[in-house]
Amino acid sequence: MARRYDYTSKDVQDVYDGPGGLLWEAVMGEQIHSGGPEATDRLAQALGLKPGLQVLDVCSALGAPARHLAQKYGVKVTGLDFTRTMLEKARERTKAAGLEHMITFVEGNALDMPFKANTFDVIWGQEAWCYVTDKELLARECYRVLKPGGKIGFTDWVVTGDIEEGLLAKLYESMAFPYMETFKGWQEVLQRAGFKILDAQDQTKEFARCFDEYKVMVEEKLKPAILENFGKDLFDFAVGLVNMWRDAAHAHKVGRGFYIGEK
Ligand SMILES: C[S@@+](CC[C@H](N)C(=O)[O-])C[C@H]1O[C@@H](n2cnc3c(N)ncnc32)[C@H](O)[C@@H]1O
């Protein structure tokens, strides 16, 4: 089992309640994951989303993927997140987009979901479950609230190659990650929870290319705004973080896993 680091729910909430959330939005866009709306479409198409399905977005942040899915695929989305600032912004933006009848945001922990068994047709997640302190329990909760025959589809930051423990500790520290699953480890966790794996892709090359863009964003395009709004310490931190993750991704040590499963 992967070694776990001492980052708690509170550490993650502090990131997304504070400048971290704003910074991630500035760098990655309102959909806070690598690959933007195209990555969302790829997952949506792999899951066969169609109008009327009930989707649970686990760790929904600003709700931009939820709005994309509701608008483009006609699904009803419930977004679950435990960070107040993210929930407030998600609700405001969803109201402004006129999508309140399609999307609801619920405050809660992914490890103890406030939903009854067999509620959703689809469980959805994008690049957030790396923050969750117990992936086994998370997978069991996803399985519990999913209807029989329903599908799970998610992407996550994962370990994709050999990596020194010292580097891994620095990567986790930069993000407040308790641990990441390995690319293969996530498949085993899903199977132990009861899921049948339908697809698993190592998308590390594309993940690394996204970090090439984030490097330019942070070091050049956003530099004046970051310095003005957040100061030099946060700017230096962001530059260090982006370069460290970019190098590790190009060396195929860490990357993005893409998974589709069925209950
Ligand atoms: C990178 S953002 C998610 C991005 C979002 N999926 C998207 O694609 O736009 C991470 C989010 O996960 C939430 N989060 C992390 N751990 C959580 C948990 N155990 N329960 C609920 N939300 C959690 C954080 O509050 C934060 O809003």
The ligand as an ORCA input file, in Angstrom:
! r2SCAN-3c Opt
* xyz 0 1
  C      -8.992     20.143     -8.106
  S     -10.495     20.581     -7.354
  C     -11.692     19.656     -8.279
  C     -11.862     20.141     -9.675
  C     -13.146     19.756    -10.332
  N     -13.361     18.320    -10.322
  C     -13.108     20.252    -11.762
  O     -12.793     19.449    -12.645
  O     -13.373     21.448    -11.968
  C     -10.485     19.686     -5.867
  C     -11.793     19.798     -5.060
  O     -11.932     18.620     -4.281
  C     -12.592     18.972     -3.074
  N     -12.362     17.880     -2.126
  C     -11.172     17.296     -1.812
  N     -11.361     16.294     -0.947
  C     -12.702     16.218     -0.704
  C     -13.518     15.371      0.081
  N     -12.990     14.405      0.837
  N     -14.848     15.567      0.079
  C     -15.397     16.557     -0.665
  N     -14.673     17.406     -1.433
  C     -13.338     17.231     -1.458
  C     -11.953     20.298     -2.717
  O     -12.757     21.002     -1.818
  C     -11.836     20.973     -4.076
  O     -12.952     21.788     -4.344
*
